[in-house]
């Protein structure tokens, strides 16, 4: 058996009590095989059903018993036919014995692979476990299950159990359900088994791991607490985003008679000279360049290697801090898990002691990580303790990457407490909002939490795999509509909404929305018609957006001109003032003068980057305030001035940054069409004839 190949037996309950759940069982099992066709095409799958009227398995023929258990599919390499079989499972008519079905599945694996094979052999049981199993000939049911679990361990098998527990009526035997749960838990305790309970079809779709990914360490080495204290640890990925499968180029140019054709497409790139397009530039004559303002700075590979920071592979503790100091929104990228080196008892004790001390003191650790030798970047992250609740599983530490200053994006918003009383919610509105939030609680008491991350599949990926399977049979197949079960992930639950119509109605009445026709006008135009000092109550209610902005700026120092120290901040502050419409014109004119002075007084382009930054800010402000004409006239004047004063490099910089006129598409009041805006700088570029240097005659 190949190391990465998995042998799987699906043990499925098709009895009458499972009929309402079987459509979802068919979906998740067929999806499992579809993913294996993409990622693990050499895996083998067998199917065992119980709860059927018929009996068809080798154990019945050999030793008798094992009634109502059918081997629907013997072990075979995954293919499209197996997907079709799983999409049409037969419906049983009797209550089956899940223990008999497990034994039949084990028998299939043992007969095919024997006792010596220790590969990835797995059974997957899906049942509601509502009905009793048969009494054993000797001992108790617990003894029988324990003996079966020991055989699983002996033959290197593991089992995943998915128990479907919907809201059953009074006819359900709770005592029998509890007894079966105890028996299934024995498998979890005695073997490498996983057991989960699901209530909804959505959870069932995510309960079975349809793609097996072998864990690979990203770091093996020391966790350096100090120069004399080091703990041997291994680091694995805990969560990682599942991506779409890689699409590869395929060529149909190979002869149809060539059975060994790979249909692979190879891509070669050629770099040619801009002066002579027929001349190919070899690699040794090429060099990378980096933009630095209007210039391109060439840096060779040797220089780049010399500049690179080359830290040593290590994980070092920088210190501890209170857990409350590390906000959840600081976490970046994937989550890793630190575990002690397997088999190293001293390391296991050390990691456990460290994790429990951090948990008790409510602390987290800040660490510096370089996962590989020669890695070009250093990661700073936080270690959070993870205390195990299961016997036999050691404590560990979760690792999250923290941002550097350059990675943080600050967005400051005014506090609601600064709003005027008119903008504050009333008691009735607050109460209606509280009820609305409670209504949409995804974790109601006494019920399974809705959309648990562990049990919620990605609907986009699921739909893609469905469509891929359809295309494998019919290349012209259309994209299917979104499955009803997946739709519950992307849309609110209609049953939940119908049950809480009163709360939704109350929320709607408390926050009644009215159309405000005056807000359709540009803000500056509206302020000309109605100054903010108006005492008309009705108008004050209708211009709530202006009130919010005004309230947010009441506590800020009012800027009256654009200074030299912080011109961008001064410009934004003046543009946001609403006590008079004149401030917008003052801000725009002030920024125009600032830009013009920078360009005019520039020496060899040293002020161009700053002028470009201010010009971008001016353009954005003119779009927001519906003043496109002011910007367009200024840009035309500026470019004309640059051409007259032989400052062509600034126009070239604008063209490179694609900074042009404001078009109608960006501002409705603009008189510039899109085509005119795109071609503006192209038209402004002068055409110069190259000067011929006179040749010096030799004397």
C-alpha positions in Angstrom: 0.0 0.0 0.0 1.4 3.4 -1.0 2.2 5.7 2.0 -0.3 8.4 1.0 -3.0 6.1 -0.3 -6.1 5.7 1.8 -8.4 2.7 1.9 -11.9 3.7 3.1 -15.0 1.8 3.9 -18.3 3.8 4.1 -20.6 2.2 6.6 -24.0 3.8 6.0 -27.4 3.4 7.8 -30.2 3.3 5.2 -33.0 2.2 7.6 -36.4 3.9 7.7 -35.3 6.4 10.4 -32.5 7.7 8.1 -34.6 8.2 5.0 -35.0 12.0 5.5 -31.3 12.4 6.0 -30.1 10.1 3.1 -30.2 12.9 0.5 -27.5 14.7 2.5 -25.6 11.5 3.1 -25.6 10.9 -0.7 -24.2 14.4 -1.3 -21.4 14.3 1.3 -20.3 10.7 0.3 -20.4 11.5 -3.5 -18.5 14.7 -2.8 -15.9 12.7 -0.9 -15.2 10.5 -3.9 -15.2 13.5 -6.3 -12.4 15.1 -4.3 -10.5 11.9 -4.2 -10.7 11.8 -8.0 -8.9 15.2 -8.0 -6.4 14.9 -5.2 -6.1 11.2 -4.4 -7.0 9.2 -7.6 -5.3 6.0 -6.3 -7.4 5.7 -3.1 -9.8 2.8 -2.8 -13.4 3.0 -1.4 -15.9 0.3 -0.4 -19.5 0.7 0.6 -21.4 -1.3 3.3 -25.1 -0.6 3.9 -27.2 -1.8 6.9 -30.9 -1.6 7.5 -31.7 -3.2 4.2 -34.3 -6.0 3.7 -31.7 -8.0 1.8 -28.5 -9.5 3.2 -25.3 -9.8 1.1 -21.9 -10.1 2.6 -19.2 -12.8 2.9 -19.5 -13.2 6.7 -23.1 -14.4 6.3 -22.0 -17.0 3.9 -19.1 -18.1 6.0 -20.3 -18.1 9.6 -24.0 -17.0 9.4 -25.6 -14.0 11.1 -25.0 -10.4 10.1 -28.5 -10.0 8.7 -29.7 -6.9 6.8 -26.1 -5.9 5.9 -25.3 -5.5 2.2 -21.9 -4.9 0.6 -23.0 -2.4 -2.1 -19.5 -2.0 -3.5 -16.4 -4.0 -2.9 -13.0 -2.2 -2.5 -12.1 -0.5 -5.8 -10.1 2.5 -7.0 -12.2 5.6 -7.1 -13.9 6.4 -10.4 -17.0 8.1 -11.8 -19.1 5.0 -11.5 -18.6 5.1 -7.7 -19.9 8.6 -7.6 -23.1 7.5 -9.4 -23.6 4.6 -7.0 -23.4 6.9 -4.0 -25.9 9.3 -5.5 -28.5 6.6 -5.7 -28.4 4.7 -2.3 -31.2 2.2 -1.8 -33.7 2.9 1.0 -33.9 0.2 3.6 -37.0 -1.2 5.3 -35.7 -2.5 8.7 -33.7 -1.1 11.6 -30.1 -2.3 11.2 -27.3 -3.2 13.6 -24.4 -0.8 13.2 -22.0 -3.2 15.0 -22.6 -5.9 12.5 -22.0 -3.5 9.7 -18.7 -2.3 11.3 -17.5 -5.9 11.6 -18.4 -6.6 7.9 -16.4 -3.5 6.9 -13.4 -4.6 9.0 -13.6 -8.0 7.4 -13.3 -6.4 4.0 -10.1 -4.6 4.9 -8.5 -7.5 6.7 -9.1 -9.9 3.8 -7.7 -7.6 1.3 -4.7 -6.2 3.2 -4.0 -8.7 6.0 -2.5 -8.0 9.3 0.9 -6.7 8.1 -0.4 -3.7 6.2 -0.3 -0.6 8.4 -1.4 2.0 5.8 -4.3 4.5 6.0 -7.2 2.2 6.6 -10.4 3.9 7.7 -14.0 3.2 8.3 -16.6 6.0 8.3 -19.9 5.2 10.0 -23.0 7.4 9.5 -26.1 6.5 11.5 -28.6 7.9 13.9 -28.0 5.0 16.4 -31.6 4.9 17.5 -32.0 1.1 17.6 -30.4 -1.6 19.8 -27.6 -3.9 18.7 -28.0 -7.7 19.2 -27.0 -9.2 22.5 -23.7 -11.0 22.3 -23.4 -14.8 22.9 -20.8 -14.2 25.7 -20.2 -11.2 27.9 -21.8 -7.8 27.6 -22.1 -5.4 24.8 -19.3 -3.3 26.2 -17.0 -6.3 26.2 -17.9 -7.0 22.6 -17.2 -3.5 21.5 -13.9 -3.4 23.4 -12.8 -6.6 21.7 -13.7 -5.1 18.2 -11.8 -1.9 19.1 -8.7 -4.0 20.0 -8.9 -5.7 16.6 -9.1 -2.3 14.9 -5.9 -1.2 16.7 -4.2 -4.4 15.9 -4.8 -4.0 12.2 -4.0 -0.3 12.1 -7.5 0.9 11.4 -9.3 4.0 12.6 -13.0 4.9 12.5 -15.0 8.1 12.2 -18.5 8.1 13.6 -21.1 10.6 12.5 -24.3 10.4 14.7 -27.3 12.2 13.2 -29.4 13.6 16.1 -32.4 15.6 14.9 -35.4 16.6 17.0 -37.2 13.3 17.4 -40.7 12.9 18.8 -41.8 11.1 21.9 -41.4 7.8 20.2 -37.6 8.0 20.3 -36.1 5.8 22.9 -33.7 8.1 24.8 -32.4 5.2 26.9 -31.4 3.2 23.8 -29.8 6.3 22.3 -27.7 6.8 25.4 -26.7 3.2 25.4 -25.5 3.3 21.8 -23.6 6.6 22.5 -21.7 4.8 25.3 -20.8 2.0 22.9 -19.6 4.3 20.2 -17.6 6.3 22.8 -15.7 3.1 23.6 -14.3 3.2 20.0 -13.2 6.8 20.6 -11.4 5.9 23.8 -9.8 2.6 22.8 -8.8 3.4 19.2 -7.8 6.4 17.1 -11.5 7.2 16.4 -13.4 10.4 16.0 -17.1 10.8 16.9 -19.3 13.8 16.1 -23.0 14.6 16.6 -24.9 16.6 14.0 -28.4 18.0 13.9 -28.8 19.8 10.6 -28.1 18.8 6.9 -25.5 21.6 6.7 -23.5 20.2 9.6 -23.7 16.8 8.1 -22.1 18.1 4.9 -19.1 19.4 6.9 -18.9 16.6 9.5 -17.0 14.2 7.2 -13.5 15.4 6.1 -13.9 14.9 2.4 -10.2 15.5 1.7 -7.4 14.1 3.8 -4.3 16.2 4.1 -1.2 14.7 5.7 0.2 17.0 8.4 3.7 18.3 7.6 5.8 20.2 10.1 6.9 23.7 9.2 9.5 23.8 12.0 11.4 21.2 14.1 13.8 22.6 16.7 14.1 24.5 19.9 11.8 26.9 21.5 14.4 29.1 23.1 13.1 30.5 26.5 16.6 31.8 27.3 20.2 31.0 26.4 20.1 28.0 28.9 16.5 26.9 28.6 15.3 25.3 25.3 12.3 23.1 24.6 12.2 20.7 21.7 9.0 21.5 19.7 7.4 20.6 16.4 5.1 23.2 14.6 2.2 22.2 12.3 -0.4 24.3 10.5 -3.7 24.2 12.4 -5.9 26.1 9.9 -5.1 26.9 6.3 -7.4 28.2 3.6 -8.6 25.6 1.1 -7.9 26.8 -2.4 -9.4 25.8 -5.8 -7.5 23.0 -7.5 -4.8 24.1 -9.8 -6.0 24.4 -13.4 -3.4 23.2 -15.8 -3.0 24.0 -19.5 -4.0 21.2 -21.8 -3.1 20.8 -25.5 -5.1 18.8 -28.0 -2.4 19.0 -30.7 -1.0 15.6 -29.9 -2.0 12.9 -32.4 -5.0 10.9 -31.2 -3.1 7.7 -31.9 -0.3 8.6 -29.4 -1.3 6.8 -26.2 1.7 8.1 -24.3 1.0 11.8 -25.0 1.0 13.9 -21.9 -0.8 16.9 -23.6 1.4 19.1 -21.4 1.9 22.7 -22.5 5.3 24.2 -21.9 5.8 28.0 -21.9 9.1 29.7 -22.8 9.7 33.4 -22.5 11.9 35.5 -24.7 13.1 39.0 -23.8 13.7 41.2 -26.8 15.4 44.6 -27.2 13.0 47.6 -27.5 15.3 49.1 -30.1 15.7 46.0 -32.1 12.8 43.6 -31.7 14.6 40.8 -33.6 17.4 40.7 -31.0 16.9 38.4 -28.0 18.4 39.6 -24.8 20.2 36.7 -23.0 19.8 36.3 -19.2 23.2 37.6 -18.4 22.4 40.9 -20.0 19.1 41.4 -18.1 18.8 43.1 -14.7 15.9 44.0 -12.4 15.0 47.5 -11.7 12.9 49.2 -9.0 10.8 52.3 -9.3 12.1 55.2 -7.1 10.0 58.2 -8.0 10.4 58.9 -11.7 13.6 56.9 -11.8 14.3 53.2 -12.2 17.1 51.9 -10.0 18.8 48.7 -11.4 19.8 46.2 -8.7 21.7 43.0 -9.7 21.1 39.6 -8.2 24.4 39.8 -6.3 23.5 43.1 -4.8 20.0 41.9 -3.9 21.5 38.8 -2.1 23.8 41.1 -0.2 20.9 43.3 0.9 18.7 40.5 2.0 18.4 39.8 5.7 19.5 36.2 6.4 18.6 35.2 9.9 19.3 31.9 11.5 16.6 29.3 11.8 15.1 29.7 15.4 12.1 30.3 17.5 12.9 32.7 20.4 10.8 34.0 23.3 10.7 37.8 23.5 8.6 38.0 26.6 5.0 37.7 28.0 2.1 40.1 28.1 -1.5 40.1 29.3 -3.8 38.3 27.0 -6.1 41.4 27.0 -3.3 43.4 25.2 -3.5 41.2 22.1 -6.7 42.1 20.2 -8.3 39.4 18.1 -8.1 41.6 15.0 -4.3 41.6 15.2 -4.2 38.0 14.1 -2.9 37.5 10.5 -2.6 34.6 8.1 -3.0 30.9 9.2 -2.9 29.5 12.7 -0.1 27.1 13.7 0.1 24.8 16.7 3.3 24.2 18.8 3.5 20.7 20.3 6.3 19.0 22.2 8.6 16.7 20.3 6.8 13.4 20.1 8.3 10.8 22.5 10.3 13.4 24.4 8.7 13.3 27.9 10.8 16.2 29.3 9.7 18.4 26.4 6.0 17.3 26.9 6.2 18.2 30.6 7.9 21.6 29.8 5.3 22.6 27.2 2.5 21.6 29.5 3.9 23.5 32.4 4.4 26.6 30.3 0.9 26.5 28.8 -0.8 25.9 32.2 1.2 28.8 33.8 0.2 31.1 31.0 -3.4 30.0 31.3 -3.4 30.5 35.1 -1.9 34.0 34.9 -3.9 35.0 31.8 -0.7 35.7 29.8 0.4 35.1 26.2 3.9 34.8 24.9 5.5 37.0 22.1 7.9 35.0 20.0 10.3 35.7 17.1 10.2 32.9 14.4 12.4 32.0 11.5 11.0 28.7 10.3 13.7 27.7 7.7 17.4 28.3 7.3 17.9 31.1 4.8 14.3 32.4 5.1 14.2 36.0 4.0 11.7 37.2 6.5 11.2 37.2 10.3 7.8 36.6 11.8 6.7 37.9 15.2 3.7 36.2 16.7 1.8 35.4 19.8 1.5 32.0 21.6 -1.8 31.2 23.3 -2.1 28.3 25.7 -4.3 25.3 24.6 -5.1 23.1 27.6 -6.2 19.6 26.5 -9.4 18.2 28.0 -8.7 14.6 26.9 -6.6 12.0 28.5 -3.6 11.0 26.4 -3.5 14.3 24.4 -0.8 16.7 25.6 -1.2 20.4 26.1 -0.1 22.7 23.2 0.3 26.3 22.1 -1.5 28.1 19.3 0.5 30.5 17.2 -0.8 33.6 15.4 1.2 36.0 13.3 1.1 39.6 14.6 1.3 42.7 12.3 4.2 45.1 12.1 3.5 48.9 12.1 3.4 48.8 8.2 0.7 46.1 8.3 -1.8 48.0 10.5 -4.5 50.0 8.8 -6.0 52.6 11.0 -9.6 53.8 10.4 -10.8 56.3 12.9 -14.5 57.0 13.2 -16.3 59.5 15.4 -17.9 58.2 18.6 -21.7 57.8 18.7 -21.6 59.7 22.0 -20.6 62.8 20.1 -23.7 62.8 18.0 -26.5 65.3 18.9 -29.6 64.0 20.7 -31.4 63.9 17.4 -29.1 61.2 16.2 -29.2 59.1 19.4 -31.5 56.0 19.4 -34.5 56.1 21.6 -35.2 53.5 24.3 -37.8 51.9 22.0 -35.3 51.7 19.2 -32.6 50.3 21.4 -35.0 47.6 22.7 -36.1 46.7 19.2 -32.4 46.4 18.1 -31.6 44.2 21.1 -34.5 41.8 20.3 -33.4 41.7 16.6 -29.9 40.6 17.6 -31.2 38.0 20.0 -33.5 36.6 17.3 -30.6 35.9 15.0 -28.5 34.1 17.7 -26.6 31.3 16.0 -26.1 29.4 19.3 -29.6 29.2 20.9 -29.7 27.4 24.2 -30.6 23.7 24.0 -29.8 23.5 20.3 -26.7 22.8 18.1 -24.8 26.0 17.2 -25.6 26.9 13.6 -22.7 27.3 11.1 -20.0 25.9 13.3 -16.6 26.4 11.5 -15.7 22.7 12.0 -19.0 21.5 10.3 -19.6 24.2 7.7 -18.3 23.5 4.2 -17.3 26.3 1.8 -20.3 26.6 -0.6 -18.2 28.0 -3.4 -15.8 25.1 -3.4 -18.7 22.6 -3.0 -20.5 24.0 -6.0 -17.3 24.0 -8.1 -16.7 20.3 -7.4 -20.3 19.5 -8.3 -20.0 21.3 -11.6 -16.6 19.6 -12.3 -18.3 16.2 -11.9 -21.1 17.2 -14.3 -18.6 18.5 -16.8 -16.7 15.1 -16.6 -19.8 13.5 -18.1 -21.1 16.2 -20.3 -18.6 18.9 -21.5 -21.6 21.2 -22.4 -23.2 20.9 -19.0 -24.5 24.2 -17.6 -23.6 25.5 -14.1 -26.1 23.9 -11.7 -28.2 26.1 -9.4 -27.0 26.4 -5.8 -27.9 23.4 -3.7 -30.7 24.0 -1.2 -28.5 22.8 1.7 -25.6 25.1 0.6 -28.0 27.9 0.2 -28.7 27.8 4.0 -25.1 28.8 4.5 -25.2 31.9 2.3 -28.7 33.1 3.2 -30.7 33.6 6.5 -32.7 30.7 7.6 -36.3 31.2 6.3 -37.8 29.2 9.2 -36.0 31.5 11.7 -37.3 34.6 9.9 -40.9 33.3 9.8 -40.8 32.4 13.5 -39.7 36.0 14.4 -41.8 38.1 12.2 -43.0 40.2 15.1 -39.5 41.1 16.1 -38.6 42.0 12.5 -41.8 44.1 12.2 -41.1 46.0 15.4 -37.5 46.7 14.3 -38.8 48.0 10.9 -41.4 50.3 12.5 -38.9 51.7 15.0 -36.4 52.6 12.3 -38.7 53.8 9.5 -36.8 55.0 6.4 -37.9 57.9 4.3 -36.6 59.0 0.9 -34.6 62.3 1.2 -34.7 63.9 -2.3 -32.4 66.8 -1.1 -29.5 64.4 -0.5 -29.5 63.5 -4.2 -27.9 67.0 -4.8 -24.2 67.5 -4.3 -23.4 68.4 -0.7 -21.8 71.7 -1.6 -24.8 72.7 -3.8 -27.2 71.8 -1.0 -25.3 73.9 1.6 -25.5 76.9 -0.7 -29.3 76.5 -0.7 -29.6 75.8 3.0 -26.9 76.9 5.5 -26.3 74.6 8.4 -27.4 77.3 10.9 -31.0 76.9 9.8 -33.5 76.4 12.6 -36.0 74.5 10.5 -36.6 71.3 12.4 -37.8 69.4 9.4 -34.8 70.3 7.3 -32.5 69.3 10.2 -34.0 65.8 10.2 -33.5 65.5 6.4 -29.9 66.5 6.4 -28.8 64.0 9.0 -25.7 63.1 7.1 -24.5 66.7 7.3 -25.3 66.8 11.0 -23.2 63.7 11.6 -20.2 65.2 9.9 -20.6 68.5 11.7 -20.9 66.7 15.1 -17.7 64.7 14.4 -15.7 67.9 13.8 -17.0 70.0 16.7 -14.2 68.9 19.0 -11.4 69.4 16.3 -9.3 72.6 15.9 -10.6 74.4 12.9 -8.0 74.8 10.2 -8.2 78.0 8.1 -5.3 77.7 5.7 -3.0 75.0 4.3 0.3 75.2 6.2 3.8 73.9 5.4 4.1 71.2 8.1 1.0 69.1 7.4 -0.6 70.3 4.2 -2.5 67.1 3.5 -4.1 67.0 6.9 -4.9 70.7 6.6 -6.5 70.2 3.2 -8.7 67.3 4.5 -9.7 69.3 7.5 -10.7 72.3 5.5 -12.6 70.2 3.0 -14.6 68.6 5.8 -15.7 71.9 7.4 -19.4 72.5 7.0 -19.8 75.9 8.7 -19.5 77.6 5.4 -19.2 76.5 1.7 -16.3 78.9 1.2 -13.9 76.6 2.9 -14.0 74.1 0.0 -12.9 76.8 -2.4 -10.2 78.0 0.0 -8.9 74.4 0.4 -8.8 73.7 -3.3 -7.1 77.0 -4.1 -4.6 76.6 -1.3 -3.6 73.1 -2.5 -3.3 74.4 -6.1 -0.8 77.0 -5.0 1.1 74.4 -2.9 1.4 72.0 -5.9 2.3 74.8 -8.4 5.1 76.0 -6.1 6.6 72.5 -5.7 6.7 71.9 -9.4 8.0 75.4 -10.3 10.8 75.3 -7.6 11.8 71.7 -8.2 15.5 70.9 -8.8 16.0 67.9 -11.1 12.6 66.6 -10.0 13.3 66.4 -6.3 9.8 67.8 -5.4 7.9 65.7 -8.0 6.9 62.9 -5.6 5.5 65.3 -3.1 3.7 67.3 -5.7 2.2 64.1 -7.1 0.9 63.1 -3.7 -0.8 66.5 -3.2 -2.2 66.3 -6.7 -3.8 62.9 -6.0 -5.3 64.3 -2.8 -6.7 67.3 -4.7 -8.2 65.1 -7.3 -9.9 62.8 -4.7 -11.3 65.9 -2.8 -12.7 67.4 -6.0 -14.5 64.2 -6.9 -16.0 63.9 -3.4 -17.2 67.5 -3.4 -18.4 67.5 -7.0 -15.8 70.1 -8.2 -14.3 68.3 -11.3 -14.1 71.5 -13.3 -11.7 73.2 -10.9 -9.4 70.2 -10.9 -9.5 69.7 -14.7 -8.8 73.4 -15.4 -5.8 73.3 -13.0 -4.4 70.2 -14.4 -4.5 71.6 -18.0 -2.8 74.8 -16.8 -0.2 72.9 -14.9 0.7 70.6 -17.8 0.8 73.6 -20.2 3.2 75.4 -17.8 5.5 72.3 -17.6 5.7 72.1 -21.4 6.5 75.8 -21.7 9.2 75.6 -18.9 10.7 72.4 -20.3 9.6 70.3 -17.2 8.6 67.4 -19.4 9.6 64.8 -16.7 6.7 65.8 -14.5 4.2 65.2 -17.3 5.9 61.8 -17.9 5.4 61.0 -14.2 1.7 61.9 -14.4 1.4 59.7 -17.5 3.2 56.8 -15.7 0.9 57.1 -12.7 -2.1 57.4 -15.0 -3.3 60.6 -13.3 -5.6 62.3 -15.7 -8.7 64.5 -15.9 -11.8 63.7 -13.9 -14.3 62.1 -16.3 -18.1 61.9 -16.3 -17.8 58.4 -15.1 -16.1 59.6 -11.9 -18.1 62.8 -11.4 -21.5 63.5 -12.9 -20.8 67.3 -13.2 -17.7 66.8 -15.3 -17.7 67.8 -18.9 -14.8 65.5 -19.9 -15.7 62.2 -21.6 -13.9 59.0 -20.7 -11.9 58.9 -23.9 -10.8 62.5 -23.5 -9.6 61.8 -20.0 -7.6 58.7 -21.1 -5.9 60.5 -24.0 -5.2 63.8 -22.2 -1.6 63.2 -21.3 -0.9 61.5 -24.6 -1.9 64.6 -26.4 0.1 66.9 -24.1 3.4 65.0 -24.8 5.5 67.1 -27.2 7.2 65.4 -30.1 10.9 66.2 -30.1 13.4 65.4 -32.9 16.6 63.9 -31.5 19.5 66.2 -31.6 22.5 65.1 -33.6 25.7 65.7 -31.9 28.4 67.1 -34.2 31.2 64.8 -34.9 34.7 66.1 -33.9 37.3 65.8 -36.5 40.6 64.4 -35.4 43.4 66.9 -35.6 
